[in-house]
């Protein structure tokens, strides 16, 4: 499995500018983490994300993890936090997790499709969730537990999903407002690399385009792409809304995002029950912190982009039914192709309970 992961990652890293397995022995993870931690601690952990902004929700979550686990362990666990300082590309962080150079990372699920876990692309389906409450209910319930088991089993426990985080809900933004799929016909749009995401935008008549996140401001400014899609906080922090091709925001709310707080499961299993208990308690606390920051910053970021001159078409003024009508067949096909019809029905049922 490790050889397969390394070979795949080598290929993925070659295309890393477009983006986001675990492996490595527990001893390697411990040794590498200790190099950056406290000599007084019995366990040193390194947690990292690819986001450099200190205002990003991931930053608040990682800081909370450090605060709580160091407190409840009485200093027996020490944590070093890296906010983009180990690389802004998620693939780099995943490789470091595989090598044992970091203990925990925050990452998008999509990279697992390249290492034999196509089921995780269910998180990329548009209009899968219809609210933050629906998202939480599913991820913290039976569906979330089932996905944790699937990931652990199919990666030989090299990946353990410690918690589900979010980067908020994604919307369209571009050179003109849109209210229905027909308005997107012929427009280029920077999208995620997920096949189901690209299939959705193609069905709208748009032309999905790959642009590295760090290069997207310039691409919007120079007209390389007509539009993009992301959450308010992410594009606000990068000031995409200040470009001519990012000025008009339409609240499609097409993707309530899922991000994974990952650890090497074999490393986790090697820890003492006491250490696991401390880590689990800190993970629960930091997950609640990260989510609350996401929800708060959704409102604050929206207010900020409007104050900066962006023009917003509200969710209530969108023909959401038309967008959903294109998304549902893609959901059904994905579920059928990946033997996940039961999981999809589980999510849909939770929306109406």
C-alpha positions, 0 to 999 in steps of 0.5 A: 500500500505504501509503495502505491501511495508513494507512486501516486503521490509522485504523479499528483505532486507533478500537477500540484499547482492545480490543487489538495496518504498516510503511511509511515511507521508510528515511530517515524511520525513520533520522531519527526514530531518531536523535532519541533516540539517540547523536550519536556513533553512525552508526545510532540505533535505537529498539526498543519493546514495549507491556509496562510491567513491567521483569520482562516477558520482552520487556524482557529481550529488548530490553535484550539486543538493545541490549547486544549490538548496541552491543557488537559494533558498537563503538558505531556502532549505538546503541539506545534501549529503550522499555518501554511508554513509547511506548504500551501499545497495540500498534496505537500501536506499529505506527503508529509503526513505519509512520511511522518513529518507531520502528525495531523493535517487539514485537507480536502477529501478529493486526493483519496480518489487517486489512491483507491477511495473513490467513495470520498468524492461523494463529498464533492457532489453539489446540492448534497446538503441543503444547510449547515444543520443538514451537513452537521446532522449527516457528518456527525451521524451514521453517514459520517461514521460509515465514511470514517470506516470506509477510509480507514479500511481502504487505506490500511488505516493509513488515514484516520478521519479524526473529525469533519471540518468545513470551509463554509458553503460555496457560491458562484462569483464572476464578471456578471450575475447569474440566476439560473444555469442558462446564464452560465452558457459559454462562460469559463469557470475555475472549479475544483478538480473533482469529476463530479464537480466538473460534470455539474458545471458542464451541465450548466453550459459552463466551461470548467477551467483549472487554475491554481488557487494562488494564481486565481486573483491574477486570472480573474483580474486579467480575464483568463477566466470569467468566473470562479466558485468558492466560499465568501471567506476564502475569496474575501481573504484573497480579494477576488471580489475586487477584480472585474471578473469576481465582482458579481456574486450569486448565492448558488450555495451549491456545496456545503464543504467537507474538510478532513482532520486527518491522522495516521490511524496506525500511529493513533492506535500505537498511543496509550489510552490516556493519550488517545483520550486527551487527543479525542477530547481536544479534537471534539473541542477544536472541531466545534471551534472551527465550525463556529468560526466558519458560520460566524465568518460567513456572515462577516465575510459577506458584509465585507465584500458588499462593503468593498463594492461587490454585488450580491444576488441573494439565495432567495432570488436564485432559481435554485430548483433549476440548479438542483435539477442538474445536480440530482442525476449526477448524484444518482449516477455517482451513487450507482457507480460506487455502490453508495445508493444507501448512503445517498438515501441516508443523506436525503432522508436526513434533510426531511426529518 
